[in-house]
């Protein structure tokens, strides 16, 4: 997932439990509740999140202020997703890329 026009790159500025304060490469600041399942290490300050612009757009029908993401093979969430799908994010934690999908239910 390269930085396509529909993907925003955010650096984690602050983390408090599940609340993340993110700053985009364009200076935009977003605060979201994020829960990450199926990963060994939680993202921390100075790590990066590549997220579809729709998920941080309050006008998007599927917008929320709290998201849960997990393993791409999880039975929760949509099936057969491409890496550039709106429900897929990429984390860069200590230089390692991790792809997760949005979980529902």
N, CA, C and O atoms as a GROMACS GRO file, in nm:
protein
  420
    1UNK      N    1   0.086  -0.117   0.000
    1UNK     CA    2   0.000   0.000   0.000
    1UNK      C    3   0.090   0.123   0.000
    1UNK      O    4   0.131   0.169   0.106
    2UNK      N    5   0.120   0.174  -0.114
    2UNK     CA    6   0.197   0.296  -0.123
    2UNK      C    7   0.103   0.413  -0.094
    2UNK      O    8  -0.018   0.395  -0.085
    3UNK      N    9   0.158   0.529  -0.079
    3UNK     CA   10   0.078   0.646  -0.046
    3UNK      C   11   0.001   0.692  -0.170
    3UNK      O   12   0.040   0.787  -0.238
    4UNK      N   13  -0.108   0.622  -0.199
    4UNK     CA   14  -0.193   0.659  -0.311
    4UNK      C   15  -0.278   0.777  -0.269
    4UNK      O   16  -0.280   0.814  -0.152
    5UNK      N   17  -0.349   0.837  -0.364
    5UNK     CA   18  -0.427   0.957  -0.334
    5UNK      C   19  -0.535   0.930  -0.229
    5UNK      O   20  -0.575   1.023  -0.158
    6UNK      N   21  -0.583   0.807  -0.218
    6UNK     CA   22  -0.687   0.778  -0.119
    6UNK      C   23  -0.631   0.730   0.014
    6UNK      O   24  -0.707   0.696   0.105
    7UNK      N   25  -0.499   0.726   0.027
    7UNK     CA   26  -0.435   0.680   0.151
    7UNK      C   27  -0.363   0.797   0.217
    7UNK      O   28  -0.290   0.872   0.152
    8UNK      N   29  -0.385   0.809   0.346
    8UNK     CA   30  -0.315   0.912   0.424
    8UNK      C   31  -0.214   0.843   0.514
    8UNK      O   32  -0.238   0.735   0.568
    9UNK      N   33  -0.100   0.908   0.528
    9UNK     CA   34   0.005   0.858   0.614
    9UNK      C   35   0.003   0.939   0.742
    9UNK      O   36   0.013   1.062   0.740
   10UNK      N   37  -0.010   0.868   0.855
   10UNK     CA   38  -0.012   0.935   0.984
   10UNK      C   39   0.101   0.883   1.072
   10UNK      O   40   0.129   0.763   1.075
   11UNK      N   41   0.164   0.974   1.141
   11UNK     CA   42   0.263   0.939   1.243
   11UNK      C   43   0.192   0.948   1.378
   11UNK      O   44   0.119   1.043   1.404
   12UNK      N   45   0.214   0.849   1.462
   12UNK     CA   46   0.152   0.850   1.594
   12UNK      C   47   0.228   0.950   1.681
   12UNK      O   48   0.347   0.934   1.707
   13UNK      N   49   0.156   1.054   1.726
   13UNK     CA   50   0.217   1.155   1.811
   13UNK      C   51   0.200   1.122   1.959
   13UNK      O   52   0.292   1.139   2.039
   14UNK      N   53   0.080   1.075   1.993
   14UNK     CA   54   0.051   1.041   2.132
   14UNK      C   55  -0.039   0.920   2.135
   14UNK      O   56  -0.121   0.898   2.046
   15UNK      N   57  -0.023   0.840   2.241
   15UNK     CA   58  -0.107   0.723   2.261
   15UNK      C   59  -0.144   0.716   2.408
   15UNK      O   60  -0.058   0.726   2.495
   16UNK      N   61  -0.274   0.700   2.434
   16UNK     CA   62  -0.323   0.684   2.571
   16UNK      C   63  -0.426   0.571   2.567
   16UNK      O   64  -0.541   0.591   2.528
   17UNK      N   65  -0.383   0.452   2.610
   17UNK     CA   66  -0.467   0.332   2.600
   17UNK      C   67  -0.504   0.309   2.454
   17UNK      O   68  -0.418   0.276   2.372
   18UNK      N   69  -0.633   0.327   2.420
   18UNK     CA   70  -0.681   0.305   2.283
   18UNK      C   71  -0.693   0.435   2.203
   18UNK      O   72  -0.728   0.432   2.086
   19UNK      N   73  -0.664   0.547   2.266
   19UNK     CA   74  -0.679   0.676   2.200
   19UNK      C   75  -0.546   0.718   2.137
   19UNK      O   76  -0.444   0.728   2.205
   20UNK      N   77  -0.551   0.742   2.006
   20UNK     CA   78  -0.431   0.778   1.930
   20UNK      C   79  -0.447   0.918   1.872
   20UNK      O   80  -0.548   0.949   1.810
   21UNK      N   81  -0.346   1.001   1.893
   21UNK     CA   82  -0.340   1.132   1.829
   21UNK      C   83  -0.241   1.118   1.714
   21UNK      O   84  -0.124   1.085   1.735
   22UNK      N   85  -0.290   1.142   1.593
   22UNK     CA   86  -0.213   1.119   1.471
   22UNK      C   87  -0.190   1.249   1.396
   22UNK      O   88  -0.277   1.337   1.395
   23UNK      N   89  -0.074   1.261   1.334
   23UNK     CA   90  -0.044   1.376   1.249
   23UNK      C   91  -0.008   1.324   1.111
   23UNK      O   92   0.080   1.240   1.095
   24UNK      N   93  -0.079   1.377   1.010
   24UNK     CA   94  -0.052   1.333   0.873
   24UNK      C   95   0.075   1.399   0.820
   24UNK      O   96   0.127   1.494   0.879
   25UNK      N   97   0.123   1.346   0.710
   25UNK     CA   98   0.240   1.404   0.645
   25UNK      C   99   0.209   1.543   0.590
   25UNK      O  100   0.300   1.616   0.550
   26UNK      N  101   0.080   1.580   0.588
   26UNK     CA  102   0.036   1.713   0.542
   26UNK      C  103   0.004   1.805   0.659
   26UNK      O  104  -0.040   1.918   0.638
   27UNK      N  105   0.024   1.758   0.784
   27UNK     CA  106   0.000   1.840   0.902
   27UNK      C  107  -0.137   1.825   0.964
   27UNK      O  108  -0.165   1.887   1.068
   28UNK      N  109  -0.225   1.745   0.904
   28UNK     CA  110  -0.360   1.722   0.958
   28UNK      C  111  -0.349   1.641   1.088
   28UNK      O  112  -0.273   1.545   1.097
   29UNK      N  113  -0.427   1.682   1.189
   29UNK     CA  114  -0.427   1.611   1.317
   29UNK      C  115  -0.562   1.543   1.335
   29UNK      O  116  -0.667   1.605   1.318
   30UNK      N  117  -0.556   1.415   1.370
   30UNK     CA  118  -0.677   1.334   1.389
   30UNK      C  119  -0.660   1.257   1.520
   30UNK      O  120  -0.552   1.209   1.551
   31UNK      N  121  -0.769   1.247   1.596
   31UNK     CA  122  -0.769   1.164   1.716
   31UNK      C  123  -0.872   1.054   1.697
   31UNK      O  124  -0.989   1.081   1.671
   32UNK      N  125  -0.827   0.929   1.709
   32UNK     CA  126  -0.914   0.814   1.690
   32UNK      C  127  -0.893   0.713   1.801
   32UNK      O  128  -0.783   0.701   1.857
   33UNK      N  129  -0.999   0.641   1.832
   33UNK     CA  130  -0.987   0.524   1.918
   33UNK      C  131  -0.954   0.406   1.828
   33UNK      O  132  -1.028   0.376   1.735
   34UNK      N  133  -0.844   0.339   1.856
   34UNK     CA  134  -0.799   0.228   1.772
   34UNK      C  135  -0.766   0.107   1.859
   34UNK      O  136  -0.696   0.118   1.960
   35UNK      N  137  -0.817  -0.008   1.817
   35UNK     CA  138  -0.788  -0.134   1.884
   35UNK      C  139  -0.726  -0.226   1.781
   35UNK      O  140  -0.782  -0.246   1.673
   36UNK      N  141  -0.610  -0.282   1.815
   36UNK     CA  142  -0.539  -0.370   1.723
   36UNK      C  143  -0.533  -0.509   1.782
   36UNK      O  144  -0.480  -0.529   1.892
   37UNK      N  145  -0.587  -0.606   1.709
   37UNK     CA  146  -0.585  -0.745   1.751
   37UNK      C  147  -0.487  -0.824   1.664
   37UNK      O  148  -0.450  -0.779   1.556
   38UNK      N  149  -0.447  -0.940   1.712
   38UNK     CA  150  -0.367  -1.033   1.632
   38UNK      C  151  -0.228  -0.982   1.597
   38UNK      O  152  -0.169  -1.027   1.499
   39UNK      N  153  -0.173  -0.888   1.676
   39UNK     CA  154  -0.037  -0.843   1.653
   39UNK      C  155   0.041  -0.858   1.783
   39UNK      O  156  -0.015  -0.850   1.892
   40UNK      N  157   0.170  -0.880   1.769
   40UNK     CA  158   0.255  -0.905   1.886
   40UNK      C  159   0.289  -0.778   1.962
   40UNK      O  160   0.301  -0.780   2.085
   41UNK      N  161   0.305  -0.667   1.890
   41UNK     CA  162   0.347  -0.541   1.951
   41UNK      C  163   0.249  -0.431   1.910
   41UNK      O  164   0.217  -0.416   1.792
   42UNK      N  165   0.202  -0.355   2.009
   42UNK     CA  166   0.112  -0.244   1.980
   42UNK      C  167   0.190  -0.128   1.917
   42UNK      O  168   0.307  -0.107   1.950
   43UNK      N  169   0.126  -0.053   1.827
   43UNK     CA  170   0.192   0.067   1.774
   43UNK      C  171   0.215   0.168   1.888
   43UNK      O  172   0.140   0.173   1.985
   44UNK      N  173   0.320   0.246   1.872
   44UNK     CA  174   0.356   0.344   1.975
   44UNK      C  175   0.391   0.476   1.908
   44UNK      O  176   0.389   0.488   1.786
   45UNK      N  177   0.422   0.575   1.990
   45UNK     CA  178   0.463   0.704   1.936
   45UNK      C  179   0.576   0.684   1.836
   45UNK      O  180   0.666   0.602   1.856
   46UNK      N  181   0.569   0.761   1.728
   46UNK     CA  182   0.667   0.763   1.619
   46UNK      C  183   0.650   0.648   1.520
   46UNK      O  184   0.723   0.643   1.421
   47UNK      N  185   0.557   0.556   1.544
   47UNK     CA  186   0.523   0.456   1.442
   47UNK      C  187   0.426   0.521   1.344
   47UNK      O  188   0.376   0.631   1.367
   48UNK      N  189   0.400   0.450   1.232
   48UNK     CA  190   0.316   0.507   1.126
   48UNK      C  191   0.195   0.419   1.097
   48UNK      O  192   0.199   0.297   1.111
   49UNK      N  193   0.087   0.487   1.056
   49UNK     CA  194  -0.035   0.421   1.012
   49UNK      C  195  -0.069   0.476   0.874
   49UNK      O  196  -0.082   0.597   0.855
   50UNK      N  197  -0.084   0.385   0.777
   50UNK     CA  198  -0.134   0.421   0.644
   50UNK      C  199  -0.281   0.382   0.645
   50UNK      O  200  -0.314   0.265   0.662
   51UNK      N  201  -0.369   0.479   0.628
   51UNK     CA  202  -0.512   0.455   0.640
   51UNK      C  203  -0.586   0.524   0.526
   51UNK      O  204  -0.549   0.633   0.484
   52UNK      N  205  -0.689   0.459   0.476
   52UNK     CA  206  -0.769   0.517   0.370
   52UNK      C  207  -0.832   0.648   0.418
   52UNK      O  208  -0.882   0.655   0.530
   53UNK      N  209  -0.829   0.749   0.334
   53UNK     CA  210  -0.881   0.881   0.370
   53UNK      C  211  -1.028   0.875   0.413
   53UNK      O  212  -1.071   0.956   0.496
   54UNK      N  213  -1.104   0.782   0.359
   54UNK     CA  214  -1.246   0.771   0.395
   54UNK      C  215  -1.264   0.744   0.545
   54UNK      O  216  -1.358   0.794   0.606
   55UNK      N  217  -1.174   0.665   0.604
   55UNK     CA  218  -1.189   0.628   0.746
   55UNK      C  219  -1.165   0.744   0.841
   55UNK      O  220  -1.200   0.735   0.959
   56UNK      N  221  -1.106   0.852   0.793
   56UNK     CA  222  -1.088   0.971   0.877
   56UNK      C  223  -1.174   1.088   0.828
   56UNK      O  224  -1.154   1.203   0.869
   57UNK      N  225  -1.268   1.058   0.740
   57UNK     CA  226  -1.359   1.159   0.685
   57UNK      C  227  -1.496   1.145   0.749
   57UNK      O  228  -1.567   1.048   0.722
   58UNK      N  229  -1.536   1.241   0.834
   58UNK     CA  230  -1.667   1.231   0.902
   58UNK      C  231  -1.786   1.223   0.806
   58UNK      O  232  -1.894   1.181   0.847
   59UNK      N  233  -1.769   1.261   0.681
   59UNK     CA  234  -1.879   1.254   0.584
   59UNK      C  235  -1.893   1.116   0.521
   59UNK      O  236  -1.993   1.088   0.454
   60UNK      N  237  -1.795   1.030   0.540
   60UNK     CA  238  -1.799   0.894   0.485
   60UNK      C  239  -1.901   0.811   0.564
   60UNK      O  240  -1.904   0.815   0.687
   61UNK      N  241  -1.984   0.736   0.491
   61UNK     CA  242  -2.090   0.656   0.552
   61UNK      C  243  -2.038   0.559   0.658
   61UNK      O  244  -2.104   0.536   0.759
   62UNK      N  245  -1.921   0.502   0.636
   62UNK     CA  246  -1.864   0.405   0.728
   62UNK      C  247  -1.773   0.465   0.834
   62UNK      O  248  -1.704   0.391   0.905
   63UNK      N  249  -1.771   0.598   0.846
   63UNK     CA  250  -1.683   0.667   0.940
   63UNK      C  251  -1.719   0.634   1.085
   63UNK      O  252  -1.836   0.618   1.120
   64UNK      N  253  -1.617   0.626   1.167
   64UNK     CA  254  -1.635   0.606   1.310
   64UNK      C  255  -1.521   0.677   1.382
   64UNK      O  256  -1.419   0.709   1.320
   65UNK      N  257  -1.537   0.700   1.511
   65UNK     CA  258  -1.427   0.756   1.589
   65UNK      C  259  -1.351   0.644   1.660
   65UNK      O  260  -1.252   0.669   1.728
   66UNK      N  261  -1.398   0.520   1.643
   66UNK     CA  262  -1.332   0.404   1.703
   66UNK      C  263  -1.333   0.289   1.603
   66UNK      O  264  -1.439   0.251   1.552
   67UNK      N  265  -1.215   0.233   1.577
   67UNK     CA  266  -1.203   0.121   1.484
   67UNK      C  267  -1.126   0.008   1.551
   67UNK      O  268  -1.038   0.029   1.634
   68UNK      N  269  -1.161  -0.115   1.511
   68UNK     CA  270  -1.084  -0.232   1.550
   68UNK      C  271  -1.030  -0.296   1.424
   68UNK      O  272  -1.102  -0.315   1.326
   69UNK      N  273  -0.900  -0.328   1.428
   69UNK     CA  274  -0.833  -0.391   1.315
   69UNK      C  275  -0.768  -0.521   1.362
   69UNK      O  276  -0.720  -0.531   1.474
   70UNK      N  277  -0.768  -0.620   1.273
   70UNK     CA  278  -0.708  -0.748   1.306
   70UNK      C  279  -0.652  -0.817   1.183
   70UNK      O  280  -0.643  -0.759   1.075
   71UNK      N  281  -0.615  -0.941   1.203
   71UNK     CA  282  -0.552  -1.021   1.100
   71UNK      C  283  -0.634  -1.023   0.971
   71UNK      O  284  -0.757  -1.029   0.974
   72UNK      N  285  -0.565  -1.017   0.858
   72UNK     CA  286  -0.632  -1.017   0.727
   72UNK      C  287  -0.712  -1.145   0.705
   72UNK      O  288  -0.804  -1.146   0.623
   73UNK      N  289  -0.680  -1.254   0.775
   73UNK     CA  290  -0.750  -1.381   0.758
   73UNK      C  291  -0.863  -1.401   0.859
   73UNK      O  292  -0.928  -1.506   0.860
   74UNK      N  293  -0.887  -1.302   0.943
   74UNK     CA  294  -0.990  -1.313   1.045
   74UNK      C  295  -1.127  -1.337   0.981
   74UNK      O  296  -1.156  -1.286   0.873
   75UNK      N  297  -1.211  -1.416   1.050
   75UNK     CA  298  -1.347  -1.440   0.999
   75UNK      C  299  -1.437  -1.318   1.022
   75UNK      O  300  -1.541  -1.305   0.959
   76UNK      N  301  -1.397  -1.231   1.113
   76UNK     CA  302  -1.471  -1.107   1.134
   76UNK      C  303  -1.423  -1.006   1.031
   76UNK      O  304  -1.305  -1.002   0.998
   77UNK      N  305  -1.512  -0.925   0.981
   77UNK     CA  306  -1.475  -0.830   0.877
   77UNK      C  307  -1.502  -0.888   0.739
   77UNK      O  308  -1.546  -1.002   0.726
   78UNK      N  309  -1.476  -0.809   0.638
   78UNK     CA  310  -1.503  -0.850   0.501
   78UNK      C  311  -1.397  -0.946   0.450
   78UNK      O  312  -1.283  -0.945   0.496
   79UNK      N  313  -1.437  -1.030   0.355
   79UNK     CA  314  -1.346  -1.128   0.294
   79UNK      C  315  -1.290  -1.075   0.163
   79UNK      O  316  -1.340  -0.978   0.106
   80UNK      N  317  -1.184  -1.141   0.117
   80UNK     CA  318  -1.125  -1.115  -0.015
   80UNK      C  319  -1.092  -0.969  -0.038
   80UNK      O  320  -1.126  -0.913  -0.143
   81UNK      N  321  -1.025  -0.907   0.057
   81UNK     CA  322  -0.987  -0.767   0.046
   81UNK      C  323  -0.854  -0.752  -0.027
   81UNK      O  324  -0.764  -0.834  -0.010
   82UNK      N  325  -0.843  -0.648  -0.105
   82UNK     CA  326  -0.716  -0.609  -0.166
   82UNK      C  327  -0.645  -0.516  -0.068
   82UNK      O  328  -0.709  -0.456   0.018
   83UNK      N  329  -0.514  -0.503  -0.082
   83UNK     CA  330  -0.438  -0.420   0.011
   83UNK      C  331  -0.474  -0.272   0.004
   83UNK      O  332  -0.446  -0.197   0.097
   84UNK      N  333  -0.536  -0.228  -0.108
   84UNK     CA  334  -0.575  -0.088  -0.118
   84UNK      C  335  -0.723  -0.066  -0.086
   84UNK      O  336  -0.777   0.041  -0.114
   85UNK      N  337  -0.790  -0.166  -0.029
   85UNK     CA  338  -0.931  -0.154   0.010
   85UNK      C  339  -0.946  -0.054   0.124
   85UNK      O  340  -0.854  -0.037   0.204
   86UNK      N  341  -1.061   0.011   0.132
   86UNK     CA  342  -1.088   0.109   0.237
   86UNK      C  343  -1.074   0.050   0.377
   86UNK      O  344  -1.039   0.122   0.470
   87UNK      N  345  -1.100  -0.078   0.393
   87UNK     CA  346  -1.096  -0.142   0.525
   87UNK      C  347  -0.959  -0.200   0.562
   87UNK      O  348  -0.948  -0.270   0.662
   88UNK      N  349  -0.857  -0.173   0.484
   88UNK     CA  350  -0.723  -0.227   0.511
   88UNK      C  351  -0.630  -0.111   0.549
   88UNK      O  352  -0.626  -0.008   0.483
   89UNK      N  353  -0.555  -0.132   0.656
   89UNK     CA  354  -0.453  -0.035   0.696
   89UNK      C  355  -0.316  -0.103   0.696
   89UNK      O  356  -0.305  -0.225   0.699
   90UNK      N  357  -0.214  -0.020   0.692
   90UNK     CA  358  -0.078  -0.070   0.707
   90UNK      C  359  -0.016   0.001   0.826
   90UNK      O  360  -0.020   0.124   0.835
   91UNK      N  361   0.041  -0.076   0.915
   91UNK     CA  362   0.117  -0.021   1.027
   91UNK      C  363   0.265  -0.038   0.996
   91UNK      O  364   0.306  -0.138   0.938
   92UNK      N  365   0.343   0.060   1.034
   92UNK     CA  366   0.488   0.044   1.030
   92UNK      C  367   0.535   0.060   1.174
   92UNK      O  368   0.538   0.171   1.229
   93UNK      N  369   0.571  -0.053   1.233
   93UNK     CA  370   0.614  -0.058   1.373
   93UNK      C  371   0.761  -0.099   1.374
   93UNK      O  372   0.796  -0.210   1.334
   94UNK      N  373   0.845  -0.009   1.420
   94UNK     CA  374   0.990  -0.034   1.424
   94UNK      C  375   1.041  -0.082   1.288
   94UNK      O  376   1.124  -0.173   1.281
   95UNK      N  377   0.991  -0.021   1.180
   95UNK     CA  378   1.035  -0.054   1.045
   95UNK      C  379   0.968  -0.176   0.982
   95UNK      O  380   0.992  -0.204   0.865
   96UNK      N  381   0.886  -0.248   1.058
   96UNK     CA  382   0.818  -0.368   1.006
   96UNK      C  383   0.678  -0.332   0.958
   96UNK      O  384   0.604  -0.264   1.029
   97UNK      N  385   0.642  -0.376   0.836
   97UNK     CA  386   0.510  -0.351   0.780
   97UNK      C  387   0.412  -0.459   0.823
   97UNK      O  388   0.441  -0.579   0.814
   98UNK      N  389   0.295  -0.416   0.870
   98UNK     CA  390   0.190  -0.509   0.911
   98UNK      C  391   0.058  -0.461   0.849
   98UNK      O  392   0.019  -0.346   0.867
   99UNK      N  393  -0.008  -0.550   0.775
   99UNK     CA  394  -0.138  -0.517   0.716
   99UNK      C  395  -0.248  -0.578   0.803
   99UNK      O  396  -0.240  -0.694   0.843
  100UNK      N  397  -0.349  -0.498   0.830
  100UNK     CA  398  -0.464  -0.542   0.910
  100UNK      C  399  -0.591  -0.497   0.841
  100UNK      O  400  -0.592  -0.400   0.765
  101UNK      N  401  -0.698  -0.570   0.868
  101UNK     CA  402  -0.827  -0.529   0.811
  101UNK      C  403  -0.921  -0.485   0.924
  101UNK      O  404  -0.906  -0.525   1.040
  102UNK      N  405  -1.017  -0.403   0.886
  102UNK     CA  406  -1.118  -0.355   0.980
  102UNK      C  407  -1.208  -0.472   1.017
  102UNK      O  408  -1.257  -0.545   0.931
  103UNK      N  409  -1.230  -0.488   1.148
  103UNK     CA  410  -1.316  -0.595   1.197
  103UNK      C  411  -1.451  -0.540   1.237
  103UNK      O  412  -1.462  -0.429   1.289
  104UNK      N  413  -1.551  -0.618   1.211
  104UNK     CA  414  -1.690  -0.582   1.245
  104UNK      C  415  -1.745  -0.691   1.334
  104UNK      O  416  -1.707  -0.808   1.323
  105UNK      N  417  -1.837  -0.652   1.423
  105UNK     CA  418  -1.915  -0.748   1.499
  105UNK      C  419  -1.840  -0.816   1.604
  105UNK      O  420  -1.895  -0.901   1.674
   0.00000   0.00000   0.00000
